[in-house]
Structures are given as structure tokens and as C-alpha cells.
Amino acid sequence: MTEKQSKSRRRPATRKGRPTLTRELIAERALRLAGVEGFPAVTMRRLAEELGVTVRALYNYVADRQEVVDLAARLLLAQWELPELDADRWEDSVHAYCAQLRAVYRRYPRALLVSLDEQVRSLGIHPNRLANPDAFLGMLRRIGLAPHDAFRVHSELGLKLFSFTLLIDYPADHAPDGPGPLDAAPVPAAWLAAHPELPLPHLAEAVRLTKPTPDELFGYLVDTLILSIREQLPPS
């Protein structure tokens, strides 16, 4: 068969106005669903409904649900682009690295719980999941951090971004009126009002403060990470 004949026999991009089923489309729809509802919502029946096909049709492209999870996890990591990491401008590089990772997490917040909800096989580990942290650790080593300090910084970064996405970005992005100032007080004002008999001057003061936006909070998070790195650098 010639190349021209092979191309002519490929499936059309759409059928009756709807994209034809592919492994890529299955992975994309599974990731989108997991990002909003979590991976437990990704069942073969639910996925078939989302795609407008039968469950049997899905099995023409994937072996089972586990493969769907692997493909979706791989697609998530495929979107993690590595910014330029320059040891001479390492503070800007830290900001860029964190911003890029936040952007990916923010698209699919509940999919981040995949490590708790699922077992991802090697198929789901995109090379970005290895190459990007290695590059960031390499930059930290080049500016003078010891191996254990570089590892600790990257672990701290991961924990902060993970929790920030789930506790700050997700509620703000899914608020009825969209992103806005965050209610970042230690407790809701209604809790204080429910216990007027308690002397709580410091909590009352915190509740009255102007609330930061998610972006302001994120900038503070990255700035504290940079301060931590500075403190661990050897004397120049």
C-alpha cells in the first residue's frame, strides 16, 4: 500500500459533526472529567456517556480503565512545559518554574489527587515528570545548594503548589462570581458571631483585614521559597 493510499484510508477527523474516537480523545476527556470531579468519577460508562459512544466502542481503543487512567495522567504531565532555568537569574527562574507548574495544576485541580485515588503505571509517567524536576534540581545545585538542601527545596515547592492549587486556586476559580479576593481569615466571621461570649480580639482583627487575591498569595508563597533558598546558599 502506498503512503497516499494509507492516508486516504485513515479515519476522518469528524463524523456527523462529532470528533471520531481516538486514544488521544479518550485521554483528553478523562483528564477533563478528573480535573473537575476527580479520578473516581472516570468510569468506562461515564466516559462513554461524555463521548457519546458505547462502552464497547471504548474497548476498541483501550484495554481497560487502568489504561485510561495512565493515558490521562500522561496527558496531564505532557502539558508541563519547562521554562528557561538560568542559574545567573535563578530567582526569576524559580518564579517562572512555579508559575508554569501552577498553571498546569490549575487546569485540572482534582486530577492532582491521582496519587491518592489511583495506581499509575509506567505508561502514565511522561518524561516531563522526570526531566523537569531534574533540571530544577540541577539549577539549585549550580547556584551552590548542597544535594540534600536542593532536594528539600524541591520537596517544599511541590507541597506548597499542591496544597495551594487545592485550597486556594480551586475554591477561588470555582466561586460563583469567578476568581476574586480570598477569604483568607483564620476562621469565618460567622464563627465569631456565633460565640460573642469569647474574648477573641486577634481573630476579630484578622477577619477585618483586607483579603489578598490568589495571585498575591501565590507571589508571597514563591517569595518565601526564594528566601529559604537564599538562606541555604554558601557565603559568596
TORVEXLUM-527712 format. One record per residue (C-alpha): residue number from 1; residue in three letters; x, y, z. Coordinates in nm, 4 decimals, decimal comma. Layout:
DRENTI     n   res          x          y          z
DRENTI   NUM   ala          X          Y          Z
...
END
This chain:
DRENTI     n   res          x          y          z
DRENTI     1   met     0,0000     0,0000     0,0000
DRENTI     2   thr     0,1362     0,3413    -0,0909
DRENTI     3   glu     0,1601     0,6283     0,1581
DRENTI     4   lys    -0,1080     0,8123    -0,0359
DRENTI     5   gln    -0,3443     0,5136    -0,0168
DRENTI     6   ser    -0,2717     0,4751     0,3567
DRENTI     7   lys    -0,3625     0,8371     0,4248
DRENTI     8   ser    -0,6820     0,8052     0,2227
DRENTI     9   arg    -0,7983     0,5180     0,4437
DRENTI    10   arg    -0,7420     0,6977     0,7729
DRENTI    11   arg    -1,0464     0,7716     0,9825
DRENTI    12   pro    -1,1994     1,1134     0,9217
DRENTI    13   ala    -1,1373     1,3793     1,1869
DRENTI    14   thr    -1,5090     1,4142     1,2472
DRENTI    15   arg    -1,8180     1,2036     1,1912
DRENTI    16   lys    -2,1628     1,3612     1,1896
DRENTI    17   gly    -2,0116     1,6776     1,3321
DRENTI    18   arg    -1,8519     1,4918     1,6248
DRENTI    19   pro    -1,4797     1,4104     1,6605
DRENTI    20   thr    -1,4066     1,0466     1,5858
DRENTI    21   leu    -1,2934     0,8338     1,8751
DRENTI    22   thr    -0,9185     0,8084     1,9362
DRENTI    23   arg    -0,6965     0,7210     2,2293
DRENTI    24   glu    -0,5991     1,0872     2,2462
DRENTI    25   leu    -0,9615     1,1997     2,2666
DRENTI    26   ile    -1,0360     0,9415     2,5357
DRENTI    27   ala    -0,7381     1,0621     2,7413
DRENTI    28   glu    -0,8348     1,4276     2,6969
DRENTI    29   arg    -1,1955     1,3724     2,8052
DRENTI    30   ala    -1,0900     1,1541     3,1001
DRENTI    31   leu    -0,8446     1,4193     3,2200
DRENTI    32   arg    -1,1041     1,6938     3,1841
DRENTI    33   leu    -1,3512     1,4901     3,3895
DRENTI    34   ala    -1,0902     1,4026     3,6524
DRENTI    35   gly    -0,9870     1,7668     3,6779
DRENTI    36   val    -1,3377     1,8677     3,7837
DRENTI    37   glu    -1,4616     1,5628     3,9747
DRENTI    38   gly    -1,1542     1,3527     4,0484
DRENTI    39   phe    -1,0435     1,0221     3,9008
DRENTI    40   pro    -1,3088     0,8163     4,0854
DRENTI    41   ala    -1,5630     0,9805     3,8519
DRENTI    42   val    -1,3797     0,8396     3,5498
DRENTI    43   thr    -1,5599     0,5136     3,4859
DRENTI    44   met    -1,5919     0,3492     3,1478
DRENTI    45   arg    -1,9675     0,4058     3,1491
DRENTI    46   arg    -1,9351     0,7737     3,2423
DRENTI    47   leu    -1,6611     0,8243     2,9862
DRENTI    48   ala    -1,8720     0,6640     2,7144
DRENTI    49   glu    -2,1592     0,8974     2,8030
DRENTI    50   glu    -1,9296     1,2002     2,7888
DRENTI    51   leu    -1,8022     1,0961     2,4462
DRENTI    52   gly    -2,1413     0,9930     2,3100
DRENTI    53   val    -2,0325     0,6356     2,2345
DRENTI    54   thr    -2,0943     0,2895     2,3740
DRENTI    55   val    -1,8750     0,1317     2,6378
DRENTI    56   arg    -1,7884    -0,1392     2,3856
DRENTI    57   ala    -1,6548     0,1272     2,1493
DRENTI    58   leu    -1,4053     0,2410     2,4129
DRENTI    59   tyr    -1,2575    -0,1073     2,4319
DRENTI    60   asn    -1,1605    -0,0826     2,0662
DRENTI    61   tyr    -0,9030     0,1784     2,1717
DRENTI    62   val    -0,8052     0,0990     2,5318
DRENTI    63   ala    -0,7621    -0,2280     2,7144
DRENTI    64   asp    -0,9373    -0,1244     3,0356
DRENTI    65   arg    -0,9997     0,1611     3,2782
DRENTI    66   gln    -0,6445     0,1395     3,4099
DRENTI    67   glu    -0,5105     0,2296     3,0685
DRENTI    68   val    -0,7456     0,5280     3,0577
DRENTI    69   val    -0,6053     0,6478     3,3915
DRENTI    70   asp    -0,2491     0,6010     3,2663
DRENTI    71   leu    -0,3184     0,7929     2,9454
DRENTI    72   ala    -0,4902     1,0780     3,1306
DRENTI    73   ala    -0,2066     1,1076     3,3818
DRENTI    74   arg     0,0454     1,1122     3,0989
DRENTI    75   leu    -0,1505     1,3846     2,9194
DRENTI    76   leu    -0,1525     1,5957     3,2352
DRENTI    77   leu     0,2258     1,5774     3,2640
DRENTI    78   ala     0,2715     1,6367     2,8913
DRENTI    79   gln     0,1347     1,9880     2,9428
DRENTI    80   trp     0,4048     2,0752     3,1964
DRENTI    81   glu     0,6401     2,2942     2,9929
DRENTI    82   leu     0,9822     2,3735     3,1352
DRENTI    83   pro     1,0750     2,7439     3,1338
DRENTI    84   glu     1,4335     2,8520     3,0821
DRENTI    85   leu     1,6267     2,7927     3,4045
DRENTI    86   asp     1,9224     3,0288     3,4348
DRENTI    87   ala     2,1488     2,9988     3,7380
DRENTI    88   asp     2,2569     3,3626     3,6894
DRENTI    89   arg     1,8926     3,4696     3,7175
DRENTI    90   trp     1,7810     3,1948     3,9493
DRENTI    91   glu     1,5168     3,3980     4,1353
DRENTI    92   asp     1,3347     3,4769     3,8093
DRENTI    93   ser     1,3729     3,1120     3,7136
DRENTI    94   val     1,2121     2,9965     4,0386
DRENTI    95   his     0,9185     3,2306     3,9756
DRENTI    96   ala     0,8802     3,1017     3,6174
DRENTI    97   tyr     0,9060     2,7353     3,7211
DRENTI    98   cys     0,6416     2,7771     3,9923
DRENTI    99   ala     0,4110     2,9802     3,7675
DRENTI   100   gln     0,4210     2,7209     3,4915
DRENTI   101   leu     0,3526     2,4335     3,7281
DRENTI   102   arg     0,0703     2,6266     3,8934
DRENTI   103   ala    -0,0885     2,6869     3,5522
DRENTI   104   val    -0,0923     2,3134     3,4757
DRENTI   105   tyr    -0,2272     2,2207     3,8188
DRENTI   106   arg    -0,4920     2,4896     3,7941
DRENTI   107   arg    -0,6385     2,3439     3,4737
DRENTI   108   tyr    -0,7074     2,0064     3,6366
DRENTI   109   pro    -0,7106     2,0610     4,0145
DRENTI   110   arg    -0,8859     1,7456     4,1286
DRENTI   111   ala    -0,6776     1,5305     3,8973
DRENTI   112   leu    -0,3845     1,6090     4,1284
DRENTI   113   leu    -0,5272     1,3564     4,3731
DRENTI   114   val    -0,4460     1,0762     4,1311
DRENTI   115   ser    -0,1684     0,9508     4,3593
DRENTI   116   leu    -0,4281     0,9004     4,6338
DRENTI   117   asp    -0,7079     0,7658     4,4172
DRENTI   118   glu    -0,5237     0,5508     4,1639
DRENTI   119   gln    -0,2183     0,3414     4,0866
DRENTI   120   val    -0,0481     0,4958     3,7832
DRENTI   121   arg     0,1698     0,2559     3,5857
DRENTI   122   ser     0,4861     0,3465     3,3975
DRENTI   123   leu     0,2765     0,4258     3,0873
DRENTI   124   gly     0,1371     0,7260     3,2742
DRENTI   125   ile     0,4764     0,8747     3,3617
DRENTI   126   his     0,5543     1,1297     3,0927
DRENTI   127   pro     0,9264     1,2156     3,0513
DRENTI   128   asn     0,8465     1,5685     3,1737
DRENTI   129   arg     0,7799     1,4226     3,5187
DRENTI   130   leu     1,1470     1,3221     3,5338
DRENTI   131   ala     1,3260     1,5768     3,3169
DRENTI   132   asn     1,1691     1,8920     3,4631
DRENTI   133   pro     1,2440     1,8255     3,8316
DRENTI   134   asp     1,5928     1,7110     3,7338
DRENTI   135   ala     1,6525     2,0409     3,5531
DRENTI   136   phe     1,5264     2,2415     3,8509
DRENTI   137   leu     1,7423     2,0446     4,0927
DRENTI   138   gly     2,0359     2,0994     3,8573
DRENTI   139   met     1,9863     2,4769     3,8720
DRENTI   140   leu     1,9745     2,4673     4,2523
DRENTI   141   arg     2,2985     2,2714     4,2561
DRENTI   142   arg     2,4649     2,5194     4,0180
DRENTI   143   ile     2,3874     2,8144     4,2431
DRENTI   144   gly     2,5564     2,6357     4,5314
DRENTI   145   leu     2,2977     2,4330     4,7230
DRENTI   146   ala     2,4110     2,1019     4,8640
DRENTI   147   pro     2,2278     1,7938     4,7295
DRENTI   148   his     2,0134     1,7432     5,0396
DRENTI   149   asp     1,9243     2,1159     5,0513
DRENTI   150   ala     1,8263     2,1178     4,6836
DRENTI   151   phe     1,6067     1,8146     4,7369
DRENTI   152   arg     1,4429     1,9731     5,0406
DRENTI   153   val     1,3674     2,2929     4,8458
DRENTI   154   his     1,2056     2,0987     4,5634
DRENTI   155   ser     1,0006     1,8950     4,8096
DRENTI   156   glu     0,8838     2,2139     4,9797
DRENTI   157   leu     0,7918     2,3607     4,6413
DRENTI   158   gly     0,5865     2,0562     4,5487
DRENTI   159   leu     0,3959     2,0540     4,8769
DRENTI   160   lys     0,3198     2,4259     4,8607
DRENTI   161   leu     0,1999     2,4226     4,4995
DRENTI   162   phe    -0,0085     2,1100     4,5512
DRENTI   163   ser    -0,1877     2,2489     4,8561
DRENTI   164   phe    -0,2195     2,5971     4,7031
DRENTI   165   thr    -0,3974     2,4588     4,3988
DRENTI   166   leu    -0,6468     2,2589     4,6016
DRENTI   167   leu    -0,7060     2,5012     4,8902
DRENTI   168   ile    -0,6676     2,8423     4,7249
DRENTI   169   asp    -0,6966     2,8305     4,3453
DRENTI   170   tyr    -0,9693     2,5676     4,3216
DRENTI   171   pro    -1,2204     2,7414     4,5549
DRENTI   172   ala    -1,1443     3,0815     4,4002
DRENTI   173   asp    -1,1714     2,9591     4,0397
DRENTI   174   his    -1,4988     2,7796     4,1067
DRENTI   175   ala    -1,6651     3,0560     4,3065
DRENTI   176   pro    -1,9990     3,1712     4,1583
DRENTI   177   asp    -1,8559     3,5097     4,0606
DRENTI   178   gly    -1,5174     3,3796     3,9476
DRENTI   179   pro    -1,1745     3,4491     4,0973
DRENTI   180   gly    -1,1577     3,7337     4,3444
DRENTI   181   pro    -1,0256     3,8254     4,6879
DRENTI   182   leu    -0,9878     3,5193     4,9024
DRENTI   183   asp    -1,1445     3,4769     5,2430
DRENTI   184   ala    -0,8069     3,4023     5,3972
DRENTI   185   ala    -0,9015     3,4787     5,7574
DRENTI   186   pro    -0,8125     3,2073     6,0109
DRENTI   187   val    -1,1848     3,1445     6,0710
DRENTI   188   pro    -1,5098     3,2655     5,9070
DRENTI   189   ala    -1,6614     3,5781     6,0586
DRENTI   190   ala    -1,9820     3,3832     6,1223
DRENTI   191   trp    -1,7968     3,1619     6,3695
DRENTI   192   leu    -1,7001     3,4638     6,5765
DRENTI   193   ala    -2,0531     3,5973     6,5649
DRENTI   194   ala    -2,1793     3,2632     6,6948
DRENTI   195   his    -1,9649     3,2962     7,0095
DRENTI   196   pro    -1,9830     3,6592     7,1244
DRENTI   197   glu    -1,9039     3,5493     7,4794
DRENTI   198   leu    -1,5467     3,4543     7,3859
DRENTI   199   pro    -1,2742     3,7214     7,4010
DRENTI   200   leu    -1,1105     3,6744     7,0599
DRENTI   201   pro    -0,9521     4,0119     6,9720
DRENTI   202   his    -0,6811     3,8732     6,7456
DRENTI   203   leu    -0,9149     3,6616     6,5380
DRENTI   204   ala    -1,1555     3,9553     6,5112
DRENTI   205   glu    -0,8695     4,1747     6,3892
DRENTI   206   ala    -0,7689     3,9158     6,1278
DRENTI   207   val    -1,1262     3,8899     5,9989
DRENTI   208   arg    -1,1373     4,2663     5,9409
DRENTI   209   leu    -0,8199     4,2744     5,7343
DRENTI   210   thr    -0,8323     4,3295     5,3570
DRENTI   211   lys    -0,8200     3,9886     5,1941
DRENTI   212   pro    -0,5407     3,9108     4,9440
DRENTI   213   thr    -0,6123     3,7808     4,5967
DRENTI   214   pro    -0,4959     3,4304     4,4996
DRENTI   215   asp    -0,2229     3,5827     4,2808
DRENTI   216   glu    -0,0975     3,7940     4,5713
DRENTI   217   leu    -0,0886     3,4904     4,7940
DRENTI   218   phe     0,0943     3,2921     4,5292
DRENTI   219   gly     0,3547     3,5651     4,4915
DRENTI   220   tyr     0,4085     3,5567     4,8677
DRENTI   221   leu     0,4434     3,1774     4,8565
DRENTI   222   val     0,7166     3,1934     4,5912
DRENTI   223   asp     0,8931     3,4804     4,7677
DRENTI   224   thr     0,9157     3,2778     5,0886
DRENTI   225   leu     1,0581     2,9865     4,8910
DRENTI   226   ile     1,3240     3,2157     4,7445
DRENTI   227   leu     1,4103     3,3446     5,0932
DRENTI   228   ser     1,4540     2,9852     5,2053
DRENTI   229   ile     1,6914     2,9192     4,9145
DRENTI   230   arg     1,8942     3,2321     4,9919
DRENTI   231   glu     1,9437     3,1254     5,3498
DRENTI   232   gln     2,0895     2,7936     5,2356
DRENTI   233   leu     2,3348     2,9382     4,9849
DRENTI   234   pro     2,7032     2,9266     5,0822
DRENTI   235   pro     2,8706     3,2627     5,1555
DRENTI   236   ser     2,9746     3,4341     4,8336
END
